[in-house]
Amino acid sequence: MVSRLDLYRVFCKVGKSVSFSQAAKDLYMTQPAVSQSIMQLEKELDIRLFNRTPKGVSLTHEGSLLFEYANSAINLLHVGEEKILEFQNLTAGELKIGVGDTISRYFLLPYLETFHNRYHKIKFKIINGTTSELCSLLKSGEVDIAICNFPLYDPALELRPSIDIHDIFVSGEKYKNIVSKPMTFSEVVQLPLIMLEPKSNSRKYVEDFLESKGVKVSPEFELGSHDLLLEFAKINLGIACVSKEFSKEYLNKGLLYEVQLVEEIPKRSIGVCYLKSVSLSPAATRFVEIIEKK
């Protein structure tokens, strides 16, 4: 079938113009080449497609039947090619992004706004999940790119760090005096701790670091969102482990206080990841470029 595609293009052109010479002009071919293509198609199908007379050509009954289907197929191919061109020019298509709630609110939104203003015909599909869930979504093809907490160790994924973030502990008014002087990690974990749930990549990073220092954590509260960490700490339910960059509003307004530590937790990063084995769509490529330029 594929080998006959060019023959069908010639056949449809002759069928429309009912003239070998006109079809040859339209296709920028010689008339003998057009005639040879029709003869080859007739031979392969073992049927006569055109009546040939001194006055010109006309479709046979069988030729008319084939023309109806072949012309529709050729037209559909043209439509498909136009759609591909639209995708390449970012005048149509969909961008599927996997991201966590916190990163979506504090990091992703400005980039979504910039992209949408430039390419408003591209539709967005945003899927929320933890870092491990987003990696699975990437591998199943349900999202094009994911915005994740690093470090992340997966040889199948391309990782593009975007911003550094710092994990800190914060407290409300009740613990303000207790945490005003630099504290060791051992001293911090003696206070009521508020942390993300264990499956969170952020929680695992902090917990692994503290364990490397010989300090084990046993939180009073384990929560599913960064915003809840801030709110629980604000009403003095304990000391919350949060991302400093995503807590600036609370810190700047004096709603929470940063716990001074003798030793800082090493910085980590947030970034874009996608499958190494699959080329990014034009929309996904442009979106990553916008993130990296900022």
FINULUM-781151 format. One record per residue: x, y, z of N, C-alpha, C in turn. Coordinates in steps of 0.001 Angstrom, whole numbers, plus 500000, padded with zeros to 6 digits. Example, Ala and Ser with C-alpha at 12.3 -4.5 7.8 and 13.67 -1.06 7.14 Angstrom:
! FINULUM-781151
513190494310507800512300495500507800513200496700507800
512850497750507080513670498940507140512900500030507870
This chain:
! FINULUM-781151
500823498791500000500000500000500000500859501262500000
501877501284500873502732502462500955503460502694499645
503891501606499009504630501732497748503756502312496636
502422502225496785501511502722495759501045504153496035
501484504758497124500950506055497519501152507102496419
502354507152495842502606508118494769501742507829493554
501493506542493295500632506183492166499212506673492392
498749506541493635497404507010493955497301508527493848
498375509240494180498362510703494039498193511086492565
498911510379491699498792510636490258497394510264489782
496902509105490231495565508635489849494487509658490217
494576510203491427493565511175491876493635512466491065
494835512867490735495001514100489951494419513914488537
494677512765487946494106512484486619492591512358486727
492110511701487782490671511539487980489952512864488110
490589513841488744489967515161488907489952515940487593
491067515888486902491192516705485685490736515985484427
490527514655484528490223513769483387491092514126482189
492369514346482501493324514702481439494723514353481906
495427513529481126496795513184481459497696514418481377
497460515224480345498335516387480149498153517419481255
496899517656481677496663518619482752497218518107484080
497055516801484321497599516211485539499116516336485560
499730516145484388501190516264484294501638517682484647
500901518701484175501242520083484514501089520340486011
499990519864486581499722520085488005500760519410488896
501259518269488432502213517488489237503672517781488869
503876518661487893505226518971487418505939517700486946
505193516884486206505714515651485622505539515718484109
506190514802483417505960514695481978504698513864481758
504053514058480612502843513286480337503127511782480238
504240511376479611504538509931479583504716509346480992
505284510141481903505483509654483276504143509444483971
503202510368483726501858510220484292501182508986483717
501269508841482399500661507687481735501253506378482249
502571506370482460503251505173482963502791504843484384
502585505866485226502127505648486604500737505018486625
499850505498485765498495504945485707498531503501485227
499356503235484230499480501870483718500031500936484788
500979501428485564501556500600486632500515500278487691
499696501304488077498660501072489085497617500087488563
497224500231487295496258499311486701496810497888486682
498098497769486421498724496445486382498750495818487778
499104496624488782499185496087490152497811495705490692
496771496477490283495414496174490755494693495191489826
495312494955488660494742494037487663493336494483487244
493199495801486940491911496334486526492133497618485736
491224497903484780491344499129484007490640500247484758
491331501376484913490794502488485689490270503619484817
490798503744483602490382504829482710490012504284481329
488991504892480744488694504677479326489501505691478538
490259505240477585491101506122476782490508506253475384
490237507483474983489685507757473656490473508899473027
490340509111471713491047510243471083490664511585471694
489473511674472303489024512944472877489522513142474317
490088512101474910490567512223476282490337510952477075
490256511084478385490084509917479249488883510134480163
488334509028480631487250509077481615487393507875482537
486932508019483741487026506931484714486078505797484343
486551504581484476485683503424484343484813503332485600
483864502415485597483028502221486783483896501863487990
484846500947487748485739500550488841486653501707489241
487080502485488243487930503632488518487216504684489355
485931504912489067485141505876489835485009505443491287
484807504144491480484681503622492836485990503809493605
487106503470492960488404503628493617488717505102493875
488349505976492914488632507407493057487952507977494302
486737507539494574486002508038495746486784507792497034
487330506580497159488080506239498376489474506849498375
490147506759497232491524507249497157491585508762497348
490632509483496768490629510942496897490376511349498348
489463510628499014489207510914500443490457510665501276
491155509573500961492367509237501713493459510282501506
493644510716500262494658511734499969494314513040500680
493032513399500673492610514620501359492866514532502862
492610513357503439492854513162504875494343513279505195
495173512781504283496618512909504483497035514383504483
496442515164503586496749516595503544496323517276504846
495146516890505348494668517451506617495619517080507744
496060515809507748497005515372508773498304516151508719
498812516381507505500050517151507348499875518592507840
498693519162507562498421520522508041498365520572509568
497783519534510165497717519478511626499115519375512237
499971518555511602501348518437512084502047519785512007
501794520512510930502385521837510775501885522782511863
500610522657512224500056523473513306500756523170514618
500991521888514884501689521504516116503097522091516141
503777522023514988505143522539514911505181524054515100
504137524733514620504065526191514749503396526629516047
503014525644516889502354525887518178501053526664518021
500322526362516967498998526946516800497903525926517124
498301524766517592497366523733518025498134522726518867
497406521929519631498053520871520406497763520958521888
498396520058522635498191519959524076499528519707524758
499719520336525908500919520129526708500500519524528041
501009518314528306500635517599529539501799517685530534
501531518275531683502561518524532687502198517824533985
503152517109534556502985516517535873503707517368536902
503058517641538020503649518541539011502947518356540347
503679518625541433503077518596542758502356519900543050
501453519881544022500657521068544347501529522251544732
502514522023545597503344523120546098504168523741544978
504822522906544178505637523408543074504750524122542056
503548523600541847502620524229540916502298525652541354
502035525825542640501636527144543150502804528118543223
503934527665543734505031528587544034506085528699542924
506067527778541988507098527792540939506518527836539530
505527526989539253505090526756537881504211527866537305
503365528474538108502345529396537603502876530509536695
503969531200537044504448532267536153504840531758534764
505383530556534702505781529988533409504555529593532580
503529529080533265502284528772532563501680530041531967
501722531118532732501167532384532260501936532892531036
503269532855531114504088533320529986503824532493528733
503806531174528889503589530289527742502203530514527148
501201530613528001499829530779527516499658532104526773
500303533143527245500212534439526573500825534398525175
501867533585525002502531533487523697501847532491522766
501368531376523340500818530285522525499456529897523086
498499530809522977497212530636523648496354529517523062
496728528979521911495934527896521322496380526509521817
497462526466522560497908525194523143497134524938524429
496534523768524517495772523407525718496702522800526772
496382523034528032497154522468529135496387521328529795
497123520305530180496586519269531053497575519116532205
497151519483533408498022519448534585497603518283535466
498551517398535762498279516240536620499156516345537863
498528516280539030499250516391540291499680515025540810
500806515012541520501272513771542117502587513973542841
503019512954543555504328512986544201505395512753543130
506656512950543493507742512766542525507744511354541953
507580510346542794507581508956542302506390508702541383
505232509277541721504056509118540864504265509807539519
504908510979539537505146511710538290506115510957537385
507105510303537973508037509495537176507302508366536466
506357507755537151505558506692536539504695507235535405
504143508429535609503322509049534570504150509363533329
505395509804533524506292510058532397506536508784531599
506812507713532299507158506456531633505964505828530923
504752506132531393503552505590530746503045506505529640
503699507668529474503304508597528420502111509466528761
501693509468530025500522510264530419500850511741530585
502123512070530748502550513469530763503779513613529869
503970514830529326505125515092528466506367515417529294
506172516244530314507252516639531212506723516655532633
507637516618533587507256516727534994508169517730535678
507613518461536626508394519386537447508523518733538811
509739518348539185509937517484540350510935518062541353
510839517507542550511861517741543562513055516843543278
514237517426543232515470516660543124516108516599544518
517003515679544811517623514731543881516672513624543458
516913513139542265516116512075541677517069511168540912
516995509885541163517927508948540544517140507961539677
517141508213538388516457507337537435517165507470536091
517872506451535646518652506536534399517802506746533153
516488506519533254515622506684532085515217508138531869
515505508992532871515014510369532810516133511381532598
515833512402531809516696513567531656516287514576532727
517261515054533507516973515975534607517565517343534313
516744518390534416517195519761534149516885520628535365
517824520760536313517581521591537502517277523030537116
516350523657537854515933525026537537516247526015538657
515848525703539881516129526606541002516588525803542212
517405526441543036517817525832544300516792526166545378
516557525208546262515685525456547402516380524972548668
515966525544549789516594525254551081515539524782552072
515794523651552692514892523119553713515252523734555057
514246524282555738514458524915557043513361524459557996
513539524794559257512494524583560258511933525939560657
510622526001560860509977527257561267509060527008562461
508829528074563206507947527963564372507019529166564446
505962529009565242505064530114565522505514530870566767
504664531749567241504981532623568371505323531843569635
504658530723569850504850529947571083506289529484571263
506963529134570176508322528591570262509387529627569886
508966530862569720509877531912569243511125532032570115
510957532072571408512106532247572312512990531000572350
512376529830572242513128528573572313514075528447571126
513626528897569962514413528695568733515214529932568343
515295530907569225515991532158568880517504531999568823
518033531002569546519480530755569512519745529545568620
520936529460567984521245528329567100521069526978567792
520413526069567107520116524756567669520764523662566830
521113522573567477521601521394566766520395520596566271
520646519687565339519547518852564856518984517992565988
519836517538566868519382516713567996518426517493568884
518686518781569042517796519620569853516476519878569133
516545520078567829515323520362567061514352519203567125
514856517965566973513948516809566922513338516482568277
513797517152569338513176516976570641511863517765570735
511686518730569846510458519519569816509397518800568974
508118519155569137507070518540568307507300518885566831
507501517874566023507816518108564612506581517958563716
506535518832562699505491518775561673506205518594560339
505934517461559661506644517176558414505685516648557356
506153516647556128505380516044555045505294514537555250
504364513906554574504199512460554689505428511742554133
505697510517554622506935509806554277507186509594552787
506140509469551969506355509198550540506830510426549773
506814511588550415507270512813549762508777512789549559
509237513201548382510667513263548089511363514282548974
510661515382549286511224516418550165511454515861551563
510490515155552090510613514553553427511756513548553447
511834512735552417512874511707552372514266512338552340
514403513435551592515703514104551504516164514595552875
515267515271553601515614515800554927515860514662555906
515003513673555874515122512546556803516433511788556577
516786511564555301518035510856555006519246511657555484
519186512988555301520302513827555748520449513781557261
519338513901557976519405513873559440519909512510559937
519478511445559285519943510111559683521439509959559440
521956510634558385523404510587558138524179511277559258
523480512130560001524082512812561150523777512086562453
523162510915562338522845510132563525521595510605564246
520742511357563546519535511909564173518303511304563503
517434510693564306516194510116563782515035511049564070
514086511092563139512927511959563330511689511129563621
510822511693564438509539511060564760508493512160564867
507919512566563729507016513714563703505737513511564510
505254514594565083503953514600565743502846514620564678
503119515337563588502143515457562504502823515157561169
502153514384560321502606514114558957501504514560558014
501812515537557168500786516188556359501047516017554866
500008516248554078500110516037552631500370517277551820
500485518450552468500717519667551696501614520637552447
502402521386551682503319522369552247502551523491552947
501438523899552373500629524966552975500123524567554359
499768523297554524499316522836555840500456522864556860
501674522571556416502828522670557313502918524081557892
502788525057557032502882526458557453501746526823558412
500551526378558092499401526724558930499469526040560293
499914524780560316500031524070561598501079524734562484
502194525148561860503237525827562635502737527186563137
501959527871562321501466529212562688500582529161563932
499801528081564088498934527976565267499606527193566393
500954527103566309501786526603567406501588525126567741
501346524316566690501226522879566919502577522180566894
503644522919566557504974522333566550505917523095565643
507061522470565355508091523033564484507960522355563116
507779523124562071507542522553560740508801522609559884
509033521538559123510126521502558149509547521903556797
510000523045556265509424523606555044510529524035554075
510125524385552871511050524967551895511058526479552085
512227527034552323512331528469552617511773529319551488
512082528953550246511652529743549095510138529791548953
509432528776549500507983528720549389507294529210550667
508076529758551596507526530199552884507782531681553143
508245532393552122508667533784552316507545534693552792
506333534455552322505208535304552731504992535224554242
505026534021554787504835533831556224506001534425557015
507227534246556519508411534745557221508481536270557153
508195536828555989508275538283555831507215539012556646
506065538396556829504983539022557597505107538763559099
506101537979559492506280537676560905505278536675561456
504641535934560550503700534900560994504443533660561480
505644533442560956506497532326561355507924532826561504
508718532047562258510115532411562519511005531250562116
512098531561561430513035530512561023513865530072562215
513946528776562396514771528209563467516235528346563062
517022528954563917518453529104563643519154527782563941
519888527262562951520549525973563092522063526144563177
522685525262563943524141525253564018524718524847562667
524032523928561990524448523449560660523252523466559722
523428524014558543522331524070557583522150522733556862
520907522472556461520632521324555597521086521693554179
521865520857553513522348521201552163521202521520551205
521438522477550350520411522854549379520154521711548402
518981521728547823518639520803546741518004521628545632
517344520998544688516808521773543570515462521238543102
514823522063542310513586521709541617513865521874540128
513330520979539329513600521095537909512664520285537039
512971520300535763512164519608534755512772518240534483
511928517257534313512429515947533884511517515366532803
512124514560531939511386513916530859512166512697530406
511523511852529615512157510612529163513291510896528182
514424510231528386515539510372527461515231509742526104
514423508700526114514201507909524901513138508488523974
512456509534524409511367510099523616511631511583523363
511555511994522108511760513403521771510598514242522293
510913515403522828509874516290523313509069516861522148
507785517081522376506948517740521380507405519191521245
507042519861520134507406521277519995506923522127521170
505706521849521661505164522621522787505978522393524051
506307521130524335507092520820525532508489521418525434
509084521352524247510415521936524044510408523422524334
509409524130523805509332525573524011509082525908525476
508280525083526150507980525330527571509254525194528421
510037524158528146511302523966528876512244525135528603
512268525603527380513122526760527036512717527996527843
511417528205528007510931529365528773511373529268530228
511288528077530802511733527887532187513219528162532317
514009527629531398515458527756531507515944529184531237
515225529947530403515625531319530131515385532238531312
514388531885532120514080532720533290514975532381534462
